[in-house]
Amino acid sequence: MATRRRKPPKQDAIEHAVKALDKTAELEVQYINSFKGRGVFAKTPFRKGDFVVEYRGELINSKESQRRRRTYHNKCAVFMFDFYWQEKTWCVDAAREDGSLGRLVNDDHKHPNCKMKRVITEGKPHLCLFALKDINEGEEITYDYGGTDWPWRKQEDKQSDATESFETDIFRTTEQTPQRSSSFKTQEDKQSDATESFETDIFRTTEQTPQRSSSFKTQEDKQSDATESFETDIFRTTEQTPQRSSSFKTQEDKQSDATESFETDIFRTTEQTPQRSSSFKTQEDKQSDATESFETDIFRTTEQTPQRSSSFKTQCPHDPEPLPSINKVGMNPSLVDYTDSDESQSPSTNHDQFNSSCQTWCPTSEFEISLTHQDGDYIPRLRRTKSIQMNRKVEFASDELFDPTSGSSGEEYIPHSSEDSSEGTDTSEVIQPVNQKESMLRFPILGKYADIGELNDVSSKQILNRGRSPSRRGGNSGMRRKRQCSSSSRRASYPTTHASSGHSTKRSGEGDPESVLQKTTPDLEKDLPDSASSLHTEDVADGSLSISAVCKKENGSRMYNKKQYCLYCREGFVKMARHLERAHKDKPEVAQALSFPKGSKERRMHMEYLRNRGNFAHNVDVLNAGVGNLVPRKQPRKDCQAQNFLHCIHCHGFFTKKVLWRHMMTCKFKPSVPQKNLAKTRGQALCAFAVPPPPGVKVEFWKLLNNMVQDEVYSVLKSDVCIMEYGEHLYNRLGYDVGKHEYIRQKLRELGRLLICSRKTTSLKTIKDHVKPANFMQVVESVKHLAGYDSKNPCIQVPKSSSQNWTQLDKDFNAS
Ligand SMILES: C[S@@+](CC[C@H](N)C(=O)[O-])C[C@H]1O[C@@H](n2cnc3c(N)ncnc32)[C@H](O)[C@@H]1O
């Protein structure tokens, strides 16, 4: 098939590994579909046994890998590849988008064409893929990730015919049910049978007792013996300058130029610990916490310079005691330093077993090239541990990467597109921009709200008169579950609402928020503080004001015990709708709400509004008293300070400042402002899809773009090369999740708006101009202009670029 001269695969692998080079002339990345994402494809044929690509990344120890796994998003954690070497579990963390190809190779457990092998060179293990069979040009490179619980496997068959959105849904569902299939064991058993027993031993040891099996020792010893001849090869290869191919660099540079730093931020924590600990061996032996960063540092793939071996010295600047050099002919100077290292700096703790012939630790080479299970050679069984979720409560020795207790639980796939909210009850859906300043209502404070004081008396009387009788039943039922961690049950006096006067119980039109407001707002406004005179809660000595966090049950699940306060009887109830129905159906607003069918949107909205009003009245009272538990619209995760909360003038919900801005945009109780429909007409949409994507633009990304509002921003961003490249990059990263499409569009629109503004106010014409350091001040000017910065009264109109804010801005923008 192939006519090119074949290099011995092991040598080929070592050469590429040492130089951190990919075969960019023979391989290419292609976007496959939204389900699978990208994949690596052969540009030229490979022969069975050929080295194909290295799974390159940062080599870290198990402790560090556990730590990262806890902090990484699932999408990143899936790039962590755990493997066993020298009685320890190691991990190649390829989460970083570094442009390398190995990390993008997809899984195929049925008909893989490659197999992962461990190649040790310069004392470091590398994970390399070798062809299991002849691979044709255009064929996707695949290997078996191991295990059986990868979500996509269960769906593979269904996938082929399904539509894109359907696929995504399935995928999500699967992600949420990370149960190991029952066939797992069977396959495990089959594998175990097919491989040498020692492999099984290795992984049993890893999962249960980190002891070396006797068969493993034998194998290791065999390897040690065999290393001698490889060393020569290794050192020969290291003489060559380890540079990345130019084509590779270009691709990577392009990506990094166009990419925002947010994606890489997560990794910074671990990358910013360049200190080497003093004694590797001791720490390793002790498995103490302090080892965490050390091993990482030693084996870290240089982030900036892809020259792995030569960067080693720089990576370890704090070696306490440099040891005598072992001179190897032809050795790269940096490698001399590396081999100079103290034995104790070997990643191995068992040097006798690893290389018993060396008194001083020296790098050895190990190569495992058996490509079938049958030939009986040592095949390191590499395993993707993404499917095993660490149980944080279990204490692990640093080498115990696998959590035996969670083996069957699978990976916890968390739907990532959902909003980060502690309580998903806010179903605000309509986006209607309003004047934010007018809409943010701060709470009234002690003494500043005379009306409330007067009303309090009335309401106190009302409470006395009524006692608990009208609400007793509801109250009891609401309190049936005695969970004490919600808001304070302190009774207080409240402003009355006088809600009953003059309100028809006639059905309002179609649950329109406005109609709800028209009927209910006037009453409430009596109770509301004058927004102009309202003060900020910071003015209160609010040491005793609290906002309770969400409560958890013993098993960690959420406890739904948030008490809402009744507008009429001032009691707290967990089930407010039921209470209102039972105790206050005579009230016009309640009657009005009840006039809608159960479960209807209108009824829910009315009830929600009444609930909010009751809570609002309660909060007003608590704030007036300066003591008590405030009821927020959404319970925070942690107990919060009251001054971080503000009140929405439309729905009267109490929100954190951070959330309020966004909420105001979507509050369903705000009166709607007629807006020009900026959405595409049907004709426009059809025309947009009819236009083929420009050369180099993927169809899927093109579709995403064409779903955008087609205004000036759209045409500008479409014509800017950088924005389009950035968009494609985002699409490649996030596009498989339909929930992220809007985010991608908004990111692009932000840049489009900036570009328009820059063109109007500065000499910058493209986004590329924006990244030139010389233009920095112009960019600042443009951003200020765009954000509506007022230099006289230093403030900005648009404090942050949430998509909703920009939606308003878009409208203003278009209007102007
Ligand atoms: C190591 S990454 C491979 C590169 C990935 N396709 C990408 O575009 O970033 C592993 C991820 O690829 C996807 N993947 C790998 N093999 C797959 C397969 N056979 N079918 C569907 N998705 C697959 C899964 O989303 C998995 O989380």
The ligand as an SDF file (V2000), in Angstrom:
LIG
                    3D

 27 29  0  0  0  0  0  0  0  0999 V2000
  -10.4340   12.8990   23.7260 C   0  0  0  0  0  0  0  0  0  0  0  0
  -11.7890   13.6890   23.0780 S   0  0  0  0  0  0  0  0  0  0  0  0
  -11.6450   13.3780   21.3850 C   0  0  0  0  0  0  0  0  0  0  0  0
  -11.7450   14.6320   20.5910 C   0  0  0  0  0  0  0  0  0  0  0  0
  -13.1070   15.2020   20.4900 C   0  0  0  0  0  0  0  0  0  0  0  0
  -13.8580   14.5430   19.4310 N   0  0  0  0  0  0  0  0  0  0  0  0
  -13.0640   16.7030   20.2390 C   0  0  0  0  0  0  0  0  0  0  0  0
  -13.5940   17.1840   19.2420 O   0  0  0  0  0  0  0  0  0  0  0  0
  -12.5210   17.4080   21.0800 O   0  0  0  0  0  0  0  0  0  0  0  0
  -13.0590   12.6540   23.6260 C   0  0  0  0  0  0  0  0  0  0  0  0
  -14.4190   13.1690   23.2960 C   0  0  0  0  0  0  0  0  0  0  0  0
  -14.7140   12.9320   21.9290 O   0  0  0  0  0  0  0  0  0  0  0  0
  -16.0070   12.4290   21.7690 C   0  0  0  0  0  0  0  0  0  0  0  0
  -15.9200   11.0950   21.2200 N   0  0  0  0  0  0  0  0  0  0  0  0
  -14.8460   10.2970   21.1780 C   0  0  0  0  0  0  0  0  0  0  0  0
  -15.1360    9.1590   20.5480 N   0  0  0  0  0  0  0  0  0  0  0  0
  -16.4120    9.2220   20.1990 C   0  0  0  0  0  0  0  0  0  0  0  0
  -17.2920    8.3350   19.5240 C   0  0  0  0  0  0  0  0  0  0  0  0
  -16.9260    7.1570   19.0790 N   0  0  0  0  0  0  0  0  0  0  0  0
  -18.5460    8.7530   19.3150 N   0  0  0  0  0  0  0  0  0  0  0  0
  -18.9550    9.9460   19.7410 C   0  0  0  0  0  0  0  0  0  0  0  0
  -18.1740   10.8250   20.3850 N   0  0  0  0  0  0  0  0  0  0  0  0
  -16.9140   10.4680   20.6090 C   0  0  0  0  0  0  0  0  0  0  0  0
  -16.6550   12.4420   23.1290 C   0  0  0  0  0  0  0  0  0  0  0  0
  -17.3760   13.6360   23.2410 O   0  0  0  0  0  0  0  0  0  0  0  0
  -15.4910   12.4750   24.0610 C   0  0  0  0  0  0  0  0  0  0  0  0
  -15.8230   13.1530   25.2210 O   0  0  0  0  0  0  0  0  0  0  0  0
  1  2  1  0
  2  3  1  0
  2 10  1  0
  3  4  1  0
  4  5  1  0
  5  6  1  0
  5  7  1  0
  7  8  2  0
  7  9  1  0
 10 11  1  0
 11 12  1  0
 11 26  1  0
 12 13  1  0
 13 14  1  0
 13 24  1  0
 14 15  1  0
 14 23  1  0
 15 16  2  0
 16 17  1  0
 17 18  1  0
 17 23  2  0
 18 19  1  0
 18 20  2  0
 20 21  1  0
 21 22  2  0
 22 23  1  0
 24 25  1  0
 24 26  1  0
 26 27  1  0
M  CHG  2   2   1   9  -1
M  END
$$$$
